[in-house]
Amino acid sequence: MTLGKNLTIWKIVALVLLVACFVMLFLPWISTKALYNTETFNVFSTAASNYGSFWSVMLIIFAILFILCFFLAIFGILSDRSTLALPVGILAFLMFFFCIFQMAFINSEVKSQASALMMSALGGAYGSGVGMMLSSAIEVHVGVGAWLFFFFGLAVVGLLIVDRVTQGRKPVDFGDFSLAGASIPSVSLGGWTCPTCGVSLSGSQKFCVQCGTPKPEAPRCPGCGKLIKPGMAFCTNCGTRLG
């Protein structure tokens, strides 16, 4: 799956998702809906709005860090130093984490402001009841930008891990062995060949079925009587010279 010396299909997909993460910073991260009014915030606009908080400030800080890591990650992927892209996954997780808390903060602020507005406008129990009804109709959600940023950031790290694992596999070296050209030797399993007619016989057959020649006795060492193989110059058991 290699497209170049160091550039693989995994790295190309990781680069595409990395650019997509950068684009996601400017898409809606938090959206609020109150009756017919819908308002959206990206990473940078949420701190500049009326709902700025500690969480929104942290979002901007991590977004700036991500932009710095964005260029570092591209350099790391192209120079075969994939570990430089690991902070992208960490920042994706942290930014999504802070986005959840910022969403909860905005949800609380919007509903409290709606209740306070109705109380001041209508007053009394009636204003409180209308304020509660209005608060229940307000919806605050995590936007598509935050979700995609989170998944794309983790996917970048996952793809680079897969790339490193696949690149680290080495093919098994079988040396000069070739199955196509290899000759598999026959196994005798105690069989013998008749010295008279050349018929192959099993080890359990004592006589040749073709000519009746008896099975020859296996050669033994004259010194110790141990079975010896043809071509041996000395007995491996007692050292007696053979032949």
Residue pairs with C-beta under 8 A, 6 or more apart in sequence:
1 8
1 9
1 10
1 166
2 8
3 9
3 12
6 78
6 79
6 80
7 78
8 163
8 166
8 167
10 159
10 160
10 162
10 163
10 166
11 77
11 78
11 82
11 159
11 160
11 163
13 159
14 77
14 85
14 155
14 156
14 159
14 160
14 163
15 74
15 77
17 152
17 153
17 155
17 156
17 159
18 70
18 73
18 74
18 77
18 85
18 88
18 152
18 156
20 148
20 152
21 66
21 70
21 88
21 92
21 149
21 152
21 153
21 156
22 66
22 67
22 70
24 145
24 146
24 148
24 149
24 152
25 42
25 43
25 44
25 63
25 66
25 67
25 145
25 149
26 42
26 43
26 44
26 145
27 42
27 143
27 144
27 145
27 148
28 40
28 41
28 42
28 143
28 144
28 145
29 41
29 42
29 43
29 46
29 59
29 99
29 142
29 143
29 145
29 146
29 149
30 40
30 41
30 46
30 99
30 102
30 103
30 106
30 140
30 141
30 142
30 143
30 146
31 38
31 39
31 40
31 41
31 140
31 141
31 143
32 38
32 39
32 40
32 106
32 107
32 110
32 138
32 139
32 140
33 39
33 138
33 139
33 140
33 141
34 110
34 114
34 134
34 137
34 138
34 139
35 134
35 137
40 143
41 49
41 51
41 106
41 143
42 143
42 145
43 59
43 60
43 63
43 95
43 145
44 60
44 63
46 52
46 56
46 59
46 102
46 106
47 56
47 57
47 59
47 60
50 109
51 102
51 105
51 106
51 109
51 110
53 102
53 105
55 98
55 99
55 101
55 102
55 105
56 102
56 105
58 98
59 95
59 98
59 99
59 102
62 91
62 94
62 95
62 98
63 95
65 87
65 91
66 88
66 91
66 92
66 95
69 85
69 87
69 88
69 91
70 88
72 84
72 85
72 87
73 84
73 85
73 87
73 88
73 156
75 81
75 84
76 82
76 83
76 84
76 85
77 84
77 85
77 160
82 160
82 163
82 164
85 156
85 157
85 160
86 157
86 160
88 153
88 156
88 157
89 153
89 154
89 156
89 157
91 153
92 149
92 150
92 152
92 153
92 154
93 150
93 153
93 154
95 146
95 149
95 150
96 146
96 149
96 150
99 142
99 146
100 142
103 140
103 141
103 142
106 140
107 138
107 140
110 138
110 140
111 135
111 138
112 135
114 131
114 134
114 135
114 138
115 128
115 131
115 132
115 134
115 135
116 131
117 131
118 127
118 128
118 130
118 131
118 134
119 127
119 128
119 131
120 127
121 127
122 130
188 203
189 203
190 202
190 203
190 204
191 200
191 201
191 202
191 203
192 200
192 201
192 203
192 215
192 216
193 199
193 200
193 201
194 200
194 201
194 208
194 210
194 211
194 213
195 213
195 216
196 208
196 211
196 213
197 208
197 210
197 211
197 213
199 208
199 209
199 210
199 211
201 208
201 209
201 215
205 215
206 214
206 215
207 213
207 214
207 215
208 214
208 215
218 227
219 227
219 228
219 230
220 226
220 227
220 228
221 227
221 228
221 235
221 237
221 238
221 240
221 242
222 240
222 242
223 235
223 238
223 239
223 240
224 235
224 237
224 238
224 240
226 235
226 236
226 237
226 238
228 235
228 236
228 242
232 242
233 241
233 242
233 243
234 240
234 241
234 242
235 242
